[in-house]
């Protein structure tokens, strides 16, 4: 199934159960009073962040999500059975908005977080609650209240510490597979990466980093050229951007400037993030010339590597240690 990072769904919580209008009936008690139990509350719709899902594709094609209703009240003052909540799994990093107002309800940016997005209806009261001195045998009971219903817009922004960006065929996917346990699709043609890939880089006692490989950008991506900039939202949360540049290309410096121009055009603060320039494909004979041009412009910001052979990977990982989140150190 295709990667899905934006979706609109409709949710409805369960209605509350109706209260009971019953009377006590026992042998030798001909005129037992009202004993109707209360209806139970309906189930709520709850979003839950988990690692069990990586995007929102499991919700596609399901137009309506409904929680169970509450059971009706019973005689002998017995309550109905509470409706079961409907729990919908989403990945961490999901933004939840009310579709009718555009209001951001919550940014679910941590694992094992729960958000009630539709509250179950309250159960109705049984007739025993309506007995008075002048009306000792009420035959009325409350209906249950309907559950909340709303339309939601879900938008995923991946939780990653480092974002790999570059032109198509710069070697981002190979680099991700080299520094993590991820196994992205790798092939010698443009746009091998069609959607963001995540990998976890272990840095020993220094902790771990979550690294996102973003589909290749080309000039005009902010205008929708190529795959466009639709996936750049997935680097908005990162601490650092690794600009992967093919050092063996005809104009590596120009390729880097193309990337920077697209980040500036996209906005939202991504161009202001910390940057490491990864001069990749140093195994190619022509890469030495490209590396010289990059270092002449950016000096110590450039790290020469070969994702294919492993050359320079340790130096790159040493640079990335500065961006390990405190909680994983």
Buried (B, 14 or more C-beta within 10 A) or exposed (E): EEBBBEBEBBBBBBBBBBBBBBBBEEEEEEEEEBBBBBBBBBBBBBBBBEEEBBBBBBBEEEEEBBBBBBBBBBBEBBBBBBBBBBBBBBBBBBBBBBBEEEEEBEBBBEEEBEBBBBBBBBBBBBBBBBBEEEEEEBEBBBBBBBBBEBEBBBBBBBBBBBBBBBBBBBBBBBBBBBBBEBEBEBEEEEEBBEBBBBBBBEBEEBBBBBBBBBBBBBBBBBEEEBBBBEBBBBBBBBBBBBBBBBBBBEEBBEBBEBBEBBBEBBEEEBBEBBBBBBBBBBBBEBBEEBBBBBBEBBEEBBBBBBBBEEBBBEEBBEBBEEBBEEEBE
